[in-house]
Amino acid sequence: DQQVKQNSPSLSVQEGRISILNCDYTNSMFDYFLWYKKYPAEGPTFLISISSIKDKNEDGRFTVFLNKSAKHLSLHIVPSQPGDSAVYFCAARESGTYKYIFGTGTRLKVLA
Amino acid sequence: NAGVMQNPRHLVRRRGQEARLRCSPMKGHSHVYWYRQLPEEGLKFMVYLQKENIIDESGMPKERFSAEFPKEGPSILRIQQVVRGDSAAYFCASSPNRAGSGGLNTEAFFGQGTRLTVV
C-alpha cells in the first residue's frame, strides 16, 4: 500500500524554465511533508518542508505547495539549473508517529 | 559538525553470511532511522530507534533482520544468513528530537548509505 505516490518517474526540463514535481498521498493523518534530493551513490539531502497548517513554503528557488483537500503537494524549482538534475523524493510523516514515508522518486533532468 | 556516518560504504557478502551495517548519528541526535532502497525503488522505512530502545520496527522483515542502538556506540543493522534479495542500498538517518511529540517539526538527515551486494 503506497501511501505516498510520485506518479512521474522522470521529468526533463530546459535550463532556466520551471520544474514542477508532484506528489500525492492517501493518509489524511499526515501532518508534515518534506522533499529530498538524491544524487547517485549519495544519501538523500533535505531540500524543503511544509507543515499541514500551511499551504506554501518558499526557500530561494524552491517552493512547496500543499493542497490538503486534494492530498497533493508539489515542488517548484525556478529557474531550473543543470545541477538540479537528481532524483527527488517526497516524504510525509503521520501525526504522532516517528517515521517518514517516502515516495518512489522522480528523476529530474535539467537540459543545458 | 560531522554528518551521519555510515560504514562500510560497500559490503559484499556470500549467501548465508551475516552483514553488519553501522551508523553514527549526527552529534546531538538521539533518534535513528534505517531505510532500504531496492534498485529502481523508493526508500522503504525499516526501523526507528532511540538510545537502547526500538520504537517502531514495523518495516523490518520478521526474520533475519535486527537493529540496535546501544547507549554507547553506533546503531547496528544486522542481517543474518543473507540472501540475494537483500542486495540493496541501506540508508541511515538521524533527527534531533522525537517527531510527533509536540516538539518542532524537523527533518531527518541521511548518511551516504551502505550498498550491500550478496553474491
Interface residues (C-beta under 8 A of the other chain):
Chain A: Q6 Y32 L34 Y36 A41 E42 G43 P44 T45 F46 S49 S51 F89 A91 R93 E94 S95 G96 T97 Y98 K99 Y100 I101 F102 G103 T104 G105
Chain B: V4 Q6 H31 Y33 Y35 E41 G42 L43 K44 F45 Y48 I55 D56 S58 G59 F91 A93 R98 A99 G100 N105 E107 A108 F109 F110 G111 Q112 G113 R115
